[in-house]
Amino acid sequence: MLVVYDLSDCNENPLDHLTFLEKSSFHCSYSEFQKIIKAIPQSLIPLIQNIVIYSNTKPALPKLRVNDYDLIDKKCSNKFIQICSIL
């Protein structure tokens, strides 16, 4: 899950358990899902709805970088990562 955004539908309403299972590759029981949903502060839901609806931004994870190289860059090989971790 990226953020609470992943737990909401296209109208930014919280997903139900079955829709969540269909939308994501993350599987959990109904009770586990309910614990996650109940852990979200209720005041946060309208805030996220407003941000997504009224701004042009979409939530995204930052690019993973090692010493200014993207993790998916060819220069960022296993050997390079090992050398960086030693320094």
SVG drawing of the C-alpha trace seen along z (x, -y; Angstrom):
<svg xmlns="http://www.w3.org/2000/svg" viewBox="-17 -22 51 36">
<polyline fill="none" stroke="black" stroke-width="0.4" points="0.0,0.0 1.3,-3.4 -0.8,-5.5 -4.3,-5.8 -5.1,-6.7 -4.7,-3.0 -7.6,-2.2 -10.0,-4.4 -12.0,-4.2 -12.1,-6.7 -14.4,-8.9 -11.9,-8.8 -14.4,-6.8 -12.9,-3.9 -12.9,-0.6 -14.8,2.4 -12.8,5.6 -13.7,7.4 -12.9,4.4 -9.6,4.0 -8.7,7.6 -9.6,7.1 -7.7,3.9 -4.5,5.0 -2.2,8.0 -2.1,7.8 -4.4,10.3 -5.7,10.1 -8.6,11.4 -11.7,9.3 -10.8,8.7 -7.3,7.5 -8.7,5.2 -11.2,3.7 -8.3,3.1 -6.5,1.2 -9.5,-0.9 -10.4,-1.7 -6.8,-2.8 -7.2,-5.6 -8.2,-8.8 -11.7,-9.8 -10.5,-13.5 -7.8,-12.3 -10.3,-10.9 -11.9,-14.2 -8.5,-15.8 -7.2,-13.2 -10.4,-13.5 -10.0,-17.2 -6.3,-17.0 -6.9,-14.4 -10.1,-16.0 -9.0,-19.7 -5.3,-19.4 -3.5,-18.0 -1.2,-15.8 -1.3,-12.0 0.4,-10.2 3.6,-8.5 6.6,-6.9 9.9,-8.7 12.4,-7.1 14.9,-4.9 18.4,-6.2 21.9,-5.1 24.6,-7.8 22.5,-9.8 21.8,-6.8 18.3,-5.5 18.1,-2.0 16.9,-0.8 19.8,-2.4 22.3,0.0 25.1,-1.8 23.5,-0.8 24.7,2.9 24.9,5.2 28.6,4.6 28.1,0.8 25.5,1.1 27.9,3.3 30.7,0.8 28.4,-2.0 27.2,-0.1 30.8,0.3 31.6,-3.4"/>
</svg>
